[in-house]
């Protein structure tokens, strides 16, 4: 959610615009999709943790909204892609390497700043995301 805050603050339209809220919903909702590999017993941080997967998830987001709100198809697509990217950025900070640029590159990347199962760090990032997004939304609404 930390990455939603700058978008909310820089969004040129009104805070009540449906497009912004659709993007936020798809961003947050699809940010966990890379971990579907755990549910389907695939190699963790394999294919679902790539930029290619982010495009696939974006397309799925677009298809989900296509018939209900076709004018927001691209917004849902962007929400799915950027939500996935935020997950990948978070995973890059951990010790476990993965290949986010596959199929363009087979290079494994890990910044090794903290462990992915560190509850303190995970809670800290979660709370910071909720707090900053809440403050950004309140600030925009009060303008």
C-alpha positions in Angstrom: 0.0 0.0 0.0 3.0 2.3 0.4 3.1 2.7 -3.4 -0.6 3.8 -3.6 0.1 6.9 -1.5 2.1 8.9 -4.2 -0.5 8.0 -6.8 -3.3 9.3 -4.6 -1.3 12.5 -3.9 -0.3 13.1 -7.5 -3.6 12.1 -9.1 -4.7 15.0 -11.2 -8.5 14.4 -10.9 -10.8 14.5 -8.0 -10.5 12.1 -5.1 -14.0 10.9 -5.8 -13.2 9.8 -9.4 -14.2 6.2 -10.0 -11.0 5.6 -12.0 -8.8 6.3 -9.0 -10.8 3.9 -6.8 -10.8 1.2 -9.5 -7.0 1.5 -9.7 -6.6 1.4 -5.9 -8.8 -1.7 -5.7 -7.0 -3.6 -8.4 -3.6 -2.4 -7.2 -4.2 -3.6 -3.6 -6.3 -6.7 -4.7 -3.8 -8.0 -7.2 -0.6 -7.1 -5.2 -0.8 -10.5 -3.6 -1.3 -12.5 -6.8 2.4 -13.3 -7.3 2.1 -15.5 -4.2 -0.5 -17.7 -6.0 2.4 -20.0 -6.6 2.2 -21.0 -3.0 -1.5 -22.0 -3.4 -0.8 -24.1 -6.5 2.4 -25.7 -5.2 4.6 -24.2 -7.8 8.2 -23.1 -7.3 7.9 -20.0 -5.0 9.2 -16.8 -6.6 9.2 -18.5 -10.0 7.0 -17.5 -13.0 4.5 -15.6 -10.9 7.2 -13.2 -9.7 8.2 -11.8 -13.1 7.4 -8.7 -15.2 5.8 -11.1 -17.7 3.4 -12.3 -14.9 2.6 -8.7 -14.1 1.3 -8.2 -17.7 -0.8 -11.4 -17.4 -2.2 -10.2 -14.1 -3.0 -6.8 -15.6 -4.8 -8.5 -18.5 -6.8 -10.6 -16.0 -7.7 -7.4 -14.2 -8.8 -5.8 -17.4 -11.0 -8.8 -18.3 -12.6 -8.8 -14.9 -13.9 -5.3 -15.4 -14.4 -5.3 -19.1 -18.1 -6.0 -19.3 -19.1 -4.0 -16.2 -17.2 -0.8 -16.8 -15.4 -1.0 -20.2 -14.2 2.6 -19.9 -12.1 1.5 -16.9 -10.5 -1.5 -18.6 -7.1 0.1 -18.9 -7.2 1.4 -15.4 -7.8 -2.1 -14.1 -5.0 -3.3 -16.3 -2.6 -0.7 -14.8 -3.8 -1.5 -11.3 -3.0 -5.2 -11.8 0.4 -4.5 -13.3 1.5 -1.9 -10.7 0.1 -4.0 -7.8 2.3 -6.9 -9.0 5.3 -4.6 -9.3 4.9 -3.4 -5.8 5.0 -7.0 -4.6 8.1 -7.7 -6.6 9.8 -4.6 -5.2 9.0 -5.8 -1.7 10.4 -9.2 -2.5 13.5 -7.7 -3.9 14.3 -6.4 -0.4 14.6 -9.9 1.0 17.3 -12.5 1.0 15.6 -15.0 -1.4 16.7 -14.2 -4.9 14.4 -14.5 -7.9 14.3 -13.6 -11.6 11.9 -10.7 -12.0 13.1 -9.9 -15.5 12.5 -13.4 -16.8 12.3 -14.1 -19.8 14.5 -11.2 -20.7 17.2 -12.2 -18.1 17.9 -15.2 -16.0 19.7 -13.2 -13.4 18.6 -13.7 -9.8 18.2 -10.6 -7.8 18.0 -10.1 -4.0 19.0 -7.0 -2.0 19.2 -9.0 1.2 18.0 -6.3 3.5 15.7 -8.5 5.7 14.1 -11.9 5.8 10.7 -12.3 4.1 9.3 -14.0 7.3 10.3 -11.2 9.6 7.0 -10.3 11.2 8.2 -7.0 12.6 9.3 -5.7 9.2 6.1 -7.0 7.5 3.9 -5.4 10.1 5.9 -2.2 9.9 5.5 -2.0 6.1 1.8 -2.9 6.4 1.1 -0.2 9.0 3.1 2.4 7.2 1.1 1.6 4.0 -2.3 1.9 5.7 -1.3 5.1 7.6 0.2 6.9 4.6 -2.7 5.9 2.3 -5.3 6.9 4.9 -3.6 10.3 5.4 -3.3 10.9 1.7 -7.0 10.1 1.1 -8.1 12.3 4.0 -5.8 15.1 2.9 -7.2 15.0 -0.7 -10.8 14.8 0.5 -10.3 17.9 2.7 -9.0 20.0 -0.2 
